[in-house]
Amino acid sequence: MKRILVVDDDPAISRLAKLGLESSGDYKVFTENIGSRALASARQCRPDLILLDIMMPGMDGSEVAAALHEDPELRYIKIVFLTALLSKGEQTISGKHSVIGKPVTTHELVAIIEQALGEESSG
Protein backbone atom coordinates (compact mmCIF):
# COMPACT_ATOMS: atom_id res chain seq x y z
CA MET A 1 0.00 0.00 0.00
CA LYS A 2 1.42 3.36 -1.02
CA ARG A 3 1.69 6.09 1.59
CA ILE A 4 0.57 9.59 0.61
CA LEU A 5 0.88 12.80 2.63
CA VAL A 6 -1.53 15.60 1.69
CA VAL A 7 -0.30 19.05 2.80
CA ASP A 8 -2.93 21.74 2.24
CA ASP A 9 -3.96 24.63 4.48
CA ASP A 10 -7.63 23.91 3.65
CA PRO A 11 -8.77 21.02 5.87
CA ALA A 12 -11.74 20.31 3.56
CA ILE A 13 -9.41 19.70 0.59
CA SER A 14 -7.08 17.43 2.53
CA ARG A 15 -10.04 15.51 4.01
CA LEU A 16 -11.64 15.00 0.56
CA ALA A 17 -8.32 13.85 -0.91
CA LYS A 18 -7.84 11.41 1.98
CA LEU A 19 -11.34 9.95 1.65
CA GLY A 20 -11.13 9.67 -2.13
CA LEU A 21 -7.68 8.11 -2.27
CA GLU A 22 -8.25 5.69 0.61
CA SER A 23 -11.54 4.52 -0.97
CA SER A 24 -9.47 3.10 -3.85
CA GLY A 25 -7.87 0.66 -1.42
CA ASP A 26 -4.39 1.40 -2.80
CA TYR A 27 -3.33 4.21 -0.49
CA LYS A 28 -2.81 5.04 3.17
CA VAL A 29 -3.26 8.81 3.37
CA PHE A 30 -1.99 11.20 6.03
CA THR A 31 -2.88 14.90 6.17
CA GLU A 32 -1.20 18.05 7.42
CA ASN A 33 -2.81 21.50 7.29
CA ILE A 34 0.15 23.61 8.44
CA GLY A 35 3.05 23.99 6.01
CA SER A 36 5.66 24.44 8.73
CA ARG A 37 4.71 21.02 10.16
CA ALA A 38 5.03 19.20 6.81
CA LEU A 39 8.59 17.98 7.44
CA ALA A 40 7.73 16.56 10.85
CA SER A 41 4.68 14.86 9.34
CA ALA A 42 6.81 13.43 6.52
CA ARG A 43 9.34 12.07 9.02
CA GLN A 44 6.55 10.46 10.99
CA CYS A 45 4.55 8.83 8.17
CA ARG A 46 7.37 8.27 5.61
CA PRO A 47 5.23 8.84 2.52
CA ASP A 48 6.02 7.60 -0.98
CA LEU A 49 4.60 10.87 -2.32
CA ILE A 50 3.46 14.26 -1.02
CA LEU A 51 0.54 16.18 -2.53
CA LEU A 52 1.65 19.70 -1.67
CA ASP A 53 -0.36 22.92 -1.90
CA ILE A 54 1.72 25.81 -3.21
CA MET A 55 -0.05 28.76 -1.60
CA MET A 56 -0.13 28.36 2.19
CA PRO A 57 0.37 30.91 4.96
CA GLY A 58 3.65 30.85 6.81
CA MET A 59 5.67 28.24 4.94
CA ASP A 60 4.48 27.85 1.36
CA GLY A 61 4.79 24.75 -0.80
CA SER A 62 8.01 25.80 -2.52
CA GLU A 63 9.67 26.36 0.87
CA VAL A 64 8.42 22.97 2.10
CA ALA A 65 9.79 21.29 -1.05
CA ALA A 66 13.16 23.02 -0.65
CA ALA A 67 13.39 21.88 2.97
CA LEU A 68 12.46 18.31 1.99
CA HIS A 69 15.21 18.26 -0.64
CA GLU A 70 17.77 19.47 1.89
CA ASP A 71 16.91 16.66 4.32
CA PRO A 72 18.94 13.50 3.60
CA GLU A 73 16.16 11.23 4.92
CA LEU A 74 13.32 12.95 3.01
CA ARG A 75 14.91 14.17 -0.24
CA TYR A 76 13.76 11.13 -2.24
CA ILE A 77 10.04 11.62 -1.57
CA LYS A 78 8.15 12.42 -4.76
CA ILE A 79 6.21 15.71 -4.72
CA VAL A 80 3.14 16.70 -6.72
CA PHE A 81 2.15 20.33 -6.29
CA LEU A 82 -1.55 21.24 -6.13
CA THR A 83 -2.47 24.83 -6.83
CA ALA A 84 -5.36 27.12 -7.61
CA LEU A 85 -2.90 29.09 -9.78
CA LEU A 86 -3.60 26.73 -12.70
CA SER A 87 -6.98 26.09 -14.27
CA LYS A 88 -8.83 22.87 -13.49
CA GLY A 89 -7.34 20.02 -15.49
CA GLU A 90 -4.23 22.03 -16.37
CA GLN A 91 -1.01 20.23 -15.56
CA THR A 92 2.60 21.21 -15.97
CA ILE A 93 5.98 19.87 -15.01
CA SER A 94 8.07 22.29 -12.95
CA GLY A 95 11.61 20.98 -12.83
CA LYS A 96 11.18 17.42 -11.62
CA HIS A 97 7.78 18.01 -9.97
CA SER A 98 4.31 17.78 -11.44
CA VAL A 99 1.96 20.68 -10.82
CA ILE A 100 -1.79 20.14 -11.13
CA GLY A 101 -4.58 22.71 -10.90
CA LYS A 102 -7.32 22.61 -8.27
CA PRO A 103 -10.02 21.52 -8.01
CA VAL A 104 -9.00 17.98 -8.90
CA THR A 105 -10.98 14.74 -8.94
CA THR A 106 -9.93 11.54 -7.20
CA HIS A 107 -9.49 9.93 -10.62
CA GLU A 108 -7.10 12.73 -11.65
CA LEU A 109 -5.20 12.45 -8.37
CA VAL A 110 -4.78 8.69 -8.76
CA ALA A 111 -3.53 9.15 -12.34
CA ILE A 112 -0.95 11.79 -11.38
CA ILE A 113 0.20 9.80 -8.32
CA GLU A 114 0.65 6.65 -10.38
CA GLN A 115 2.52 8.61 -13.06
CA ALA A 116 4.86 10.18 -10.48
CA LEU A 117 5.49 6.92 -8.63
CA GLY A 118 5.85 5.00 -11.90
CA GLU A 119 8.65 7.33 -13.00
CA GLU A 120 10.46 6.46 -9.79
CA SER A 121 10.29 2.70 -10.37
CA SER A 122 11.24 2.93 -14.04
CA GLY A 123 14.06 5.42 -13.52
Secondary structure, 3 states (H helix, E strand, C coil): CEEEEEECCCHHHHHHHHHHHHHCCCEEEEEECCHHHHHHHHHHHCCCEEEEECCCCCCCHHHHHHHHHHCCCCCCCEEEEEECCCCCCCEEEECCEEEEECCCCHHHHHHHHHHHHHHHHHC
